[in-house]
């Protein structure tokens, strides 16, 4: 679940589509490079992001792109890495610049890992957008994990892979007010089960001024026939009907459109900008209507009356 307050909503939605590319597993391993960053590391894997029509096309060059790299036995040698993944290093396309990264999961036994990093640049129409992951150095010291999400526009980013699955916010360190039921195998790493009782965060340190642009988004996988409130923050809410149809309220304004398929991970976003509200499903606009952004503050609630994850 994320909350953004960007100055360029369109650009952020393009970034969202790139993120969908990675989540879908379309980040593929490429052949070996020529240079070698540091001989103390025995393993290097090169990955390419394809932004051509054969991959996930984007319309313009992007900077500061949050990227989730999913490692598995087919694209990474876990036997060469340290058991906790602390020897991993992520390098930019020049194979020289070390990029701060954060391990959301590193399961050497089952050979699964999720590494978050922020790409400095992402070029359109290219299959040469590269990133390198080094491993295989038993003597390497662990490096401090990257903090935040690398995007200054993101004011709240909640994941559930932290110890105890407390639903910890990676930006402002907000924590869920009520116990969260963990779902170990969610879309990328850990998630939270929707049990019908809402999850809540005391977002007292967050406040969106009336009229300011903002985007609220989350990933969800509901059970068939589930109906309830996906998220609610003050006078803003996004709801799901039993037939999967989506609707949103922004103050006294309402809009409806798009749907969520049961038992399928779906990205839902509500964009507020320029006295207009827009609903997006998996990066595509499905509804819009006039609605000025109200002041947003106080408790943020997710998943009321819903079952799933």
Secondary structure, 3 states (H helix, E strand, C coil): CEEECCCCHHHHHHHHHHHHHHHCCCCEECCCCCCCCCCCCCEEEEEEECCCCCCCCCCCCEEEEEEEEEEECCCCCHHHCCCCCCCCEEECCCCCCEECEEEEEEECCCCEEEEEEEEEEECCCCCCEEEEEEECCCCCCCCCCCCCCCCCCEEEEECCCCCCCCCCECCCCCCECCCCCEECCCCCCCEECEECCCEEEEEEEEEECCCCCEEEEEEECECCCCCEEEEEECCEEEEECCCCEEEEEECCEEEEEEECCCCCCEEEEEEEECCEEEEEECCEEEEEEECCCCCEEEEEEEEECCEEC
